Structure formats: structure tokens, C-alpha cells
Amino acid sequence: MAAETILVADDEETVRSFIRHTLTREGFQLLEAVDGVDALRQVAEHGTPIDLLLTDIRMPRMDGIALARSVAQAYPHTPIIYISGYAFDVEEERGDPSRPCAFLSKPFTRQALLEVVQKCLAPRQSAAGG
């Protein structure tokens, strides 16, 4: 099975670098974006649905909430993980309870990142027979 593709949208290079280093070591393919506008361009250019969206909530130009809604419209089964240094109510934002969704508070550890990514991808992996 091909490695899952994760789109990481965060305006902080240090956060993207930490996520990139952690997830590529685990065999994931990563697309990186500096904000929601950049992320939507990456989704369009990628050509196939991404397996997971990992997005900061507060970013310039287009925030993570607007990005998640746009991705969910195009690919309703894409799991979304919100990350932020601010308190946030994921249940309120989830909208569609069938779509896996999680919240990761900054700063987070490598282990916390891997756990939440695996949790959100697990339903997709079992559905694909993986």
C-alpha cells in the first residue's frame, strides 16, 4: 500500500519542520503549506485526495477552519486534525460526526502527534484492508 499523504498547513516553519521530521520518519508523504490559500493550491495540484489534513487554526490569509471546510466540501471523508496554541472546541467545529477529527494543543510531543495521526487514519486503513 502506498504511504498516506498528509497535508500540513501551518504558518510557523519550526512547527512544519517538526511535523515533517516526525511523520516522514514514519513513512508518510507530506505536502506543506504556509496558510490555507497555499494548502488549497497544494490540494488542487496534488490531483488525488489527501489522506489527512493537519492544520493550524490561526494562519494569515485563510485560517484552518476555512481551509478544513473547503477540503471537506471537496473530500468529505478526509480526516482533519486541528493544531493550535489556543483553546478550541473541536466538537463544536466538527460539523459532520462521521469525519474523524482531533485537536492537538501546541506545543505537542512527537508521540502525541503520532498517536493522533494514527487514530485519525485508523478507520481509513481498516477500510482499505490495511
C-alpha positions in Angstrom: 0.0 0.0 0.0 1.3 3.5 -0.8 2.1 5.8 2.0 -0.6 8.1 3.2 -0.4 11.7 2.1 -0.7 14.3 4.8 -1.2 17.9 4.1 0.4 20.1 6.8 -0.8 23.7 6.9 1.0 26.0 9.5 2.5 29.4 9.1 5.3 28.6 11.5 8.3 27.0 9.8 9.5 25.4 13.0 6.2 23.6 13.5 6.1 22.4 9.9 9.7 21.2 10.3 9.0 19.3 13.5 5.9 17.6 11.9 7.8 16.9 8.6 10.7 15.3 10.5 8.4 13.2 12.7 6.0 12.0 10.0 8.4 11.3 7.2 10.4 9.1 9.5 7.2 7.1 9.9 6.9 6.7 6.2 4.2 9.3 5.5 4.3 11.5 2.4 3.9 15.2 3.3 2.6 18.2 1.5 3.4 21.5 3.3 1.6 24.8 3.1 2.2 28.2 4.8 -1.6 29.0 5.1 -5.0 27.9 3.9 -4.7 29.5 0.5 -1.4 27.7 -0.2 -2.9 24.5 1.2 -5.9 24.6 -1.2 -3.5 25.2 -4.1 -1.5 22.1 -3.0 -4.7 20.0 -2.8 -5.6 21.1 -6.3 -2.1 20.4 -7.7 -1.8 17.0 -5.9 -4.6 15.6 -8.1 -5.8 12.9 -5.8 -7.4 13.2 -2.4 -5.1 13.7 0.6 -5.4 11.1 3.3 -5.3 13.6 6.2 -5.3 17.4 6.8 -3.2 18.6 9.7 -3.9 22.4 10.1 -3.1 25.2 12.4 -6.2 27.1 13.3 -4.8 30.6 13.2 -3.0 31.5 10.0 -2.8 34.6 7.7 -4.9 34.8 4.5 -7.1 31.8 5.3 -7.3 30.2 8.7 -7.5 26.5 9.4 -11.3 26.4 9.9 -12.0 27.9 6.5 -9.4 25.5 5.0 -10.9 22.5 6.7 -14.4 23.4 5.4 -13.1 23.8 1.9 -11.3 20.5 2.0 -14.3 18.8 3.5 -16.5 20.1 0.7 -14.2 18.6 -2.0 -13.3 15.4 0.0 -15.9 14.8 2.7 -14.1 11.8 4.2 -10.8 13.4 4.8 -9.9 13.4 8.5 -8.9 16.7 9.9 -6.6 17.4 12.9 -6.6 20.9 14.2 -3.5 22.2 15.9 -3.3 25.4 17.9 -1.7 27.1 20.9 -5.2 28.4 21.8 -8.1 26.7 23.4 -10.6 25.3 20.9 -13.7 23.2 20.9 -13.3 20.5 18.3 -16.8 19.1 18.9 -18.4 22.4 18.0 -16.4 22.7 14.8 -16.7 19.1 13.7 -20.0 19.5 11.9 -20.1 16.0 10.4 -19.6 13.5 13.2 -18.7 10.7 10.8 -15.5 12.5 9.8 -12.6 11.7 12.1 -11.3 14.9 13.7 -9.0 15.7 16.6 -7.3 18.6 18.3 -3.7 18.8 19.2 -2.6 21.6 21.5 0.7 23.3 20.9 3.4 22.6 21.9 3.0 18.8 21.3 5.4 15.9 21.5 6.4 13.6 18.7 4.5 10.8 20.5 1.3 12.9 20.8 1.5 13.8 17.1 1.9 10.1 16.0 -0.9 8.9 18.3 -3.4 11.4 16.9 -2.4 10.8 13.3 -2.7 7.0 13.7 -6.1 7.5 15.5 -7.5 9.6 12.6 -6.1 7.4 9.9 -7.1 4.1 11.5 -10.7 4.0 10.1 -9.3 4.6 6.6 -6.6 2.0 7.0 -9.1 -0.7 8.1 -11.5 0.2 5.3 -8.7 -0.2 2.8 -7.7 -3.5 4.3 -4.5 -2.2 5.8 
